[in-house]
Amino acid sequence: MTKFICYPKCTTCQKAKKWLDENKIEYELRDIKLDNPTYEELTAWYKKSGLPLKRFFNTSGLLYKSMGLKNKLPEMTEEEMLKLLATDGMLVKRPLLIGDDFVLTGFKEAEWNEKNK
């Protein structure tokens, strides 16, 4: 089953959830703040996604900004970045939609339409 990982208070996540419901797509909901993705999960999703690892960071989040990650990420290894992401769900770009053969970060309706045909 498709996993929908979100932060319920996030307006983008709310829009994505509404889209899933309107398109009658079954999903397993997971609150990223209560159930942070593990290092192993993040590693698997990153590899499956084909996306640059930076796309998994919530670059507009307060935690990202307060930690000064914009300047630190270029110096970090992939393993260090994945371990950092696993420390706090608020660092992770959301929502995440994880299917059998895809991983989507953020909510872009056209992208979600294409993957959920």
N, C-alpha and C positions, 0 to 999 in steps of 0.2 A: 504494500500500500504506500501511496505517496505520503511523505512526511512534510508537514508545514510547520516550520520553526519560526516563531515570531515573539514579539513583545506586545502583549495585548493593548497597552496604552499608546502604542505607536500608530499614528494616523495612516501611514503607508501600509502597515500590517493590517489594519482594519479594512482598508480598500482591497487588499489582496484577498483577505478572508471572504469579503463580500463577493469578489469575482469568482472565487472557487465555489462558493455556495450557489451563485447564479448559474454557473456553468455545470452544476451538478457533479463536481469532481470530488470523489471521496478522498479524505485525507486524515492523517493522524496528527492532531494538534499538539504542539509542545511549546511551553513558555520558556524562552531562552534565558530569562532571568532566574527562574526556579530550577531549571534543568539545563545547565550549561553543556554545550557540546564538548566531548572529550577530545584529547589529542588524537586518539585513534580515529574517531569519527571525522574530525576536521581533515586529517591527512587523507582519508579515503575520499571524502567529498571533493577536496582540492584536486586530487588526481583524476577523479571521474569528470570533473567540470571542464577541464582544459583551459580554465581561466588563470590569469596571473594571480598569485597569492594575495597581492594588495587588494584585489576585489573582494576579499573576505573580511576586510577591516571596515568598520563603521567610521569612516573618516570625518563624518559630521558630528560624531558623538562627543559629549563632554569629556568622557574618560580618555578617549583618543587624544583630544586636544590638551588636556591637563597633563598627560604623560609625555607630551612633546614627540609623539610617534612619527609625525611627518618627517622629522629630521633623523630619527633613529632607525626607521625601517630599512633604508637603503644600506645600512651597515650590518644588518642582521642576516643570519642564515635562514633558510626555509624552516629548519627545525626550530630555531629560536622563535620565529614568528608564529609557528603552529602552537608551540608551548605557551606563548603569550596569549594567543587567542583562547586557549583552553582555560585560562585563569579566570575569565570574566565574560559572560555572555554579552555584556553591553559593549564589548570591543568588536563583536561580530556583526557584519552587515546583515541586515534583516529586511524583509523576511527571507528565509531560505526555503526553497521548494526542492525536495529531493525525490526523484523518481528512480525507476530501475536503471535507466540509461542517461539520466541528466541531473544536473544540479544548477539551480538558478539562484542568483544573489540579487536582492532588491526586487522591486516590483515594476516590471516594464510589461504592460499589458500585451503588446504585440509579441514579445518573446514568450510570454506564458501561453498565449494562444497557440503559437507554433508548436510548442513542446507538449501541449495537452490535447492534440487533435484526436 
